Amino acid sequence: MRKILVVGAGQSGLQLALGLQAREYEVTLLSNRTPDEIRTGRVMSTQVLFDTALRHERDLGIDFWEQQAPRIEGLGVSVAAPGGGRAVDWLGRLKGHAQSVDQRVKMAGWLDTFVQRGGQLVIHSATVSDLDYFSRTYDLVLVAAGKGELVSLFGRNAARSPYDRPQRALAVSYVHGLGPRPEHPETEAVRCNLVPGVGELFVMPTLTTSGRADILFWEGLPGGPLDVFTGVNDPEEHLDLTLALMEKYVPWEHARAVKAELTDAGGTLAGRYAPVVRNPIGRLPGGGLVLGVADVVVANDPITGQGANSAAKCAASYLSSILMHGDEPFDEAWMKATFDKYWYTTGKPVTDWSNAMLGVPPEHVLGLIGAAGQLQPVADRFANGFDNPSDFNAYFYDPEDAADYLAEVSASVGASSAE
């Protein structure tokens, strides 16, 4: 039986550990916190998973919250107008529903399941010297812990990392009491509110430790009017600030937040980080090799909501590569090939799209977003791009591709109307 060590108990690490365990690998999982510490701690992310990522969980039989989590069936975009209203407002329909489960719920539950199924869980914050030892006792070491000392093993890939500093200041609040959007009161949807020159507010239904809730997520341009959460440690002050900014910049969202209150004292999060792509293979002092997983090696800004999705897809891709490799050694060539498969199918399309959305949108992108308000197929395609970002290559980046696509859709819609 092959022995594999997984370091890190997030979406990718736990999904990989549970997948390998189901295939009868001998798996050890290192987590820096116990399930109870995770369950009672602070929120960690916003984690809306779209259809493809959810299918990976279903394939492993670990989609434990399918019936309790809000069934997200749409994704909408609003663009603030200079006068305080909305220049653009539309809702795209998802082909397969999306879902958000607070990682405090999911990761604690998955950790419990891993142990119940006979997995070896070690509560320990791993160091480089730890991995140096473990690399000699395990057939493969996978590093899925995206922070701390271990990240230093994976050097920054400058050619794939155009930014060397954070592009957004991030602030999250989990709340109860948010009212429905009056435009679609019966449809659970992610709402993306774009405020030109200021930042973005995302509103997402979720399942948290206390039941159904919503996430209010500000992404502010550094140094701008939304970059005011540094040093705010009181959760209530954090929420008050969030709501005040909503009232000023997205009053249509604030109107349904008048009864909003925090889900719990751990329901806020703030910070920032620079998007980065790192080299996937870490070389240890003793000569051993470790393979980086998900955001350890590809960490994008959450502006496109791809962090948890990429983690789930990376775990599924790596699991497939491990299973196909049989009893062959997990050498450097295999590690490179394994990462490359993930990079070209998922990592690169997500990175290209995320980096593009961080910049000032060019005219043809503004045209696409505006046209989606009149052409439902454009709204639907944009919404489903969150599940399959590689689709943006066909029409999003090049002005001529965008113009050809809009002309094609306009002709098709016009022909349907004439029938």
C-alpha positions, -999 to +999 in steps of 0.1 A: +000+000+000+014+034-010+019+059+017+010+096+010+012+126+033-011+155+027-002+188+045-032+211+049-068+206+057-086+229+033-107+222+002-079+207-018-061+189+009-091+172+025-107+164-008-075+147-019-071+129+014-106+115+013-103+106-024-070+087-018-084+071+013-114+058-007-089+041-031-072+024-002-040+045-001-024+049+033-030+086+040-017+108+067-032+143+070-015+172+088-038+199+100-028+228+122-062+228+139-086+202+153-121+199+138-136+217+169-111+245+166-121+250+130-158+248+137-156+275+165-130+297+148-132+326+123-146+323+088-119+315+062-133+323+028-164+328+007-162+295-012-191+295-038-186+262-057-200+259-092-213+228-109-181+212-120-164+215-086-196+202-069-196+172-091-161+163-079-175+162-044-204+141-054-181+117-072-164+111-039-196+109-019-186+138+003-214+163-007-229+161+028-246+195+027-264+193-006-298+194+010-292+221+035-271+247+015-290+273-005-294+262-041-278+291-061-293+291-096-283+325-109-254+350-111-262+387-115-241+417-124-249+454-115-227+484-124-231+515-104-239+547-123-223+581-114-256+594-100-261+565-075-283+542-095-274+513-117-262+516-153-264+479-157-284+452-139-290+417-150-293+380-139-277+351-157-291+316-153-267+288-143-269+255-161-262+236-129-267+251-094-239+264-073-235+262-035-216+278-007-209+260+026-189+278+053-155+261+054-158+259+092-187+235+086-172+216+056-136+212+067-146+202+103-171+177+089-146+163+064-119+160+090-143+140+112-151+118+083-115+112+074-108+100+110-140+079+111-129+062+080-096+052+095-073+080+084-044+092+104-049+128+115-019+146+130-025+181+145+007+199+138+020+230+120+045+215+097+079+230+091+104+226+063+125+204+086+094+182+092+089+177+055+126+169+051+120+140+074+086+129+060+099+129+024+120+099+033+092+080+049+063+086+025+060+078-012+046+113-019+042+145+001+015+169-011+016+205+003-019+220+004-013+246+031-011+279+014+004+301+041+034+301+064+069+288+062+062+260+037+052+284+009+089+295+008+097+261-008+079+272-040+095+301-058+075+328-075+071+323-113+076+359-125+065+351-160+031+340-148+027+366-120+021+401-134+014+416-100+039+419-071+015+435-047-022+431-036-047+445-061-077+446-037-083+451+000-107+423+011-135+425+038-160+397+045-191+396+067-214+367+073-249+379+081-284+368+089-314+390+081-306+400+045-338+404+024-342+390-011-335+409-042-369+423-053-359+417-090-358+380-084-372+372-049-376+335-056-341+329-071-311+324-050-282+341-068-247+355-064-248+392-070-217+410-084-218+448-079-192+467-098-184+503-086-160+518-112-129+533-097-138+520-062-142+483-061-167+455-060-193+441-036-203+404-039-234+391-021-236+353-018-261+329-001-243+304+021-248+277+048-230+285+080-227+271+115-261+287+124-279+278+092-287+298+061-269+331+058-255+356+033-220+368+027-212+405+021-178+407+005-161+440-004-131+441-027-116+476-026-089+492-047-059+497-024-058+532-010-093+539-021-125+546-001-131+508+006-096+503+020-106+511+055-108+477+073-071+475+084-070+475+122-107+470+126-108+441+151-143+445+165-168+424+145-197+448+150-176+477+139-166+457+108-202+451+099-212+487+105-184+499+082-195+473+056-231+485+057-222+522+056-201+516+025-230+497+009-254+526+016-230+550-001-219+529-031-246+502-037-278+515-021-299+489-039-281+462-019-282+482+013-319+485+010-322+447+018-296+448+045-314+470+071-320+440+094-286+424+087-267+411+118-236+390+121-240+353+122-215+350+151-184+367+165-162+348+141-182+359+110-158+386+097-125+385+078-103+412+063-069+412+046-051+413+012-026+393-007-008+396-040-019+372-067+009+348-075+018+317-095+046+297-079+068+269-091+050+236-083+079+215-070+096+222-037+131+210-031+139+202+005+173+206+022+179+169+022+172+166-015+136+153-013+108+168-034+073+179-025+044+188-048+024+220-042-014+219-044-040+245-054-034+280-039+000+270-026+011+273-062-017+292-080-032+319-058-056+343-076-074+373-062-110+362-053-126+387-077-138+359-099-148+336-071-124+308-082-104+299-051-124+270-038-134+259-074-097+258-084-089+239-052-116+213-059-105+209-096-068+207-086-076+180-061-095+160-087-068+164-113-040+154-089-061+124-077-065+112-113-027+116-119-019+097-088-043+068-096-030+065-132+006+064-120+002+030-103+033+018-085+057+040-104+079+065-084+065+100-079+096+116-093+102+152-105+091+144-141+058+131-128+053+161-105+059+185-134+035+166-156+008+165-129+010+202-123+011+210-160-021+190-166-039+211-139-023+244-150-034+242-187-069+229-180-078+250-150-050+272-135-041+292-166-077+300-177-086+311-141-054+332-138-059+349-171-095+358-163-089+369-127-060+391-137-080+406-165-109+415-141-085+432-117-076+458-143-096+486-158-121+469-182-116+478-218-144+491-239-153+458-255-157+442-221-179+470-209-199+464-241-203+427-233-215+434-197-239+461-209-252+439-237-260+411-213-288+434-199-306+432-233-295+398-245-302+369-221-279+344-239-250+368-232-259+370-195-263+333-192-229+326-209-211+351-187-227+335-156-217+300-166-181+312-173-177+311-135-180+273-138-159+271-169-135+300-172-118+286-203-150+296-222-140+333-219-111+326-244-137+324-272-152+359-269-140+379-239-105+390-244-103+401-280-125+431-293-132+414-326-142+381-310-165+401-287-181+420-316-186+388-336-202+371-307-226+399-300-236+402-336-242+364-337-264+365-306-283+396-317-291+380-350-302+348-333-324+367-308-338+388-336-347+358-357-364+341-327-384+372-321-396+374-357-409+338-357 
